[in-house]
């Protein structure tokens, strides 16, 4: 199953984060000792940034650009891949130990900072991966 590679944007299908978008950080097709099924470490957005218009003040724009992230280990059956890919450097900072309950708060803070920075510094529509970034930060409407 070579579909879930690092940087692939996926949609969570079940649980608390159902309908939310996430990025695959690390995929494990065959599983490991603790989880004997195909799974992936994903980092996603729980609360999306709100719409911003030109007439808003800088402070209001700052408030509306806030993002609430999550990090989770998910079975392949509970995520759906999309055609989009993003190029976030998450592999270095997030691993199996970062998902544990002791380190999860620090991991979320780091993700929040990274996601907000990437959201504010999006480039134009000409590059291939920028379409994935724009898709990732937009709330899924269904």
C-alpha positions as CSV (number, residue, x, y, z in Angstrom):
1,X,0.0,0.0,0.0
2,X,2.1,2.9,-1.2
3,X,-0.7,5.5,-1.1
4,X,0.1,7.0,2.3
5,X,3.4,8.7,2.0
6,X,4.8,11.6,4.0
7,X,3.2,14.9,3.1
8,X,0.0,13.4,1.7
9,X,-3.2,15.3,2.7
10,X,-5.8,12.9,4.1
11,X,-9.3,13.2,5.5
12,X,-10.1,11.7,8.8
13,X,-13.2,9.4,8.5
14,X,-14.0,8.3,12.1
15,X,-13.7,9.5,15.7
16,X,-13.4,12.9,17.2
17,X,-11.7,14.4,14.2
18,X,-14.0,13.0,11.5
19,X,-14.1,15.3,8.5
20,X,-10.9,17.1,9.4
21,X,-7.9,17.3,7.1
22,X,-4.5,16.0,8.2
23,X,-1.0,15.4,6.8
24,X,0.7,12.1,6.9
25,X,3.9,12.5,8.9
26,X,5.1,8.8,8.9
27,X,3.4,5.7,7.4
28,X,3.8,2.2,8.6
29,X,2.4,-0.3,6.1
30,X,3.1,-3.5,8.0
31,X,2.6,-2.2,11.5
32,X,5.0,-2.7,14.4
33,X,5.2,-4.5,17.8
34,X,2.5,-2.5,19.5
35,X,0.2,-2.0,16.5
36,X,0.0,-5.0,14.3
37,X,-1.9,-3.2,11.5
38,X,-1.1,-0.6,8.9
39,X,-1.1,2.9,10.5
40,X,0.1,6.4,10.0
41,X,1.1,9.3,12.3
42,X,-0.9,12.3,11.2
43,X,-0.9,15.9,12.1
44,X,-4.0,17.9,11.3
45,X,-6.2,20.8,12.0
46,X,-9.0,20.6,14.6
47,X,-10.1,24.3,14.3
48,X,-9.6,26.0,10.9
49,X,-8.6,29.6,10.4
50,X,-11.6,31.9,9.6
51,X,-12.2,34.1,6.6
52,X,-10.2,37.3,6.3
53,X,-11.2,40.4,4.3
54,X,-9.2,43.4,3.4
55,X,-11.2,45.8,5.6
56,X,-10.3,44.0,8.8
57,X,-7.7,45.5,11.2
58,X,-4.4,43.7,11.8
59,X,-5.4,42.5,15.3
60,X,-8.7,41.0,14.0
61,X,-6.8,39.3,11.2
62,X,-4.3,37.8,13.8
63,X,-7.2,36.5,15.8
64,X,-8.9,34.9,12.8
65,X,-5.7,33.2,11.6
66,X,-5.4,31.0,14.7
67,X,-5.3,27.3,14.2
68,X,-5.9,24.4,16.6
69,X,-3.8,21.3,15.6
70,X,-3.9,17.7,16.5
71,X,-1.5,14.8,16.3
72,X,-2.6,11.2,16.2
73,X,-1.8,7.6,15.2
74,X,-4.5,6.3,12.9
75,X,-5.4,3.0,11.3
76,X,-5.3,3.2,7.5
77,X,-9.0,2.1,7.4
78,X,-9.9,5.4,9.1
79,X,-8.3,7.9,6.7
80,X,-9.0,8.7,3.1
81,X,-6.2,10.0,0.9
82,X,-6.7,13.0,-1.4
83,X,-4.8,14.0,-4.5
84,X,-3.0,16.8,-2.7
85,X,0.5,16.8,-1.2
86,X,2.1,19.5,1.0
87,X,5.8,20.0,1.8
88,X,5.9,20.6,5.6
89,X,9.0,19.5,7.5
90,X,7.2,17.4,10.1
91,X,9.2,14.2,10.0
92,X,12.1,15.6,12.1
93,X,9.9,17.0,14.9
94,X,7.2,14.4,15.1
95,X,7.8,10.7,15.8
96,X,6.4,7.9,18.0
97,X,7.5,9.5,21.2
98,X,5.9,12.9,20.2
99,X,2.5,11.2,20.1
100,X,2.7,9.8,23.6
101,X,0.5,11.6,26.2
102,X,3.5,13.2,28.0
103,X,4.9,15.0,24.9
104,X,1.6,15.7,23.1
105,X,1.1,19.2,24.5
106,X,4.6,20.4,23.4
107,X,4.0,18.7,20.0
108,X,0.7,20.6,19.5
109,X,2.3,23.9,20.4
110,X,5.1,23.3,17.9
111,X,2.5,22.3,15.3
112,X,0.3,25.4,16.0
113,X,3.3,27.7,15.4
114,X,4.3,25.8,12.2
115,X,0.8,25.7,10.7
116,X,0.1,29.4,11.5
117,X,3.4,30.4,9.9
118,X,2.7,28.3,6.7
119,X,-0.9,29.7,6.6
120,X,0.3,33.3,6.7
121,X,3.1,32.8,4.2
122,X,1.3,31.0,1.3
123,X,2.8,31.6,-2.1
124,X,1.0,32.0,-5.4
125,X,-1.0,29.4,-7.3
126,X,1.7,28.6,-9.9
127,X,3.5,25.8,-8.0
128,X,2.2,22.3,-7.7
129,X,2.4,21.9,-3.9
130,X,0.8,25.3,-3.2
131,X,-2.6,24.0,-4.3
132,X,-2.3,21.3,-1.6
133,X,-1.4,23.9,1.0
134,X,-4.5,26.0,0.1
135,X,-6.7,22.9,0.2
136,X,-5.2,21.8,3.5
137,X,-6.1,25.1,5.3
138,X,-9.6,25.3,4.0
139,X,-12.4,23.7,6.0
140,X,-14.1,20.7,4.3
141,X,-17.7,21.6,3.4
142,X,-20.1,18.7,3.2
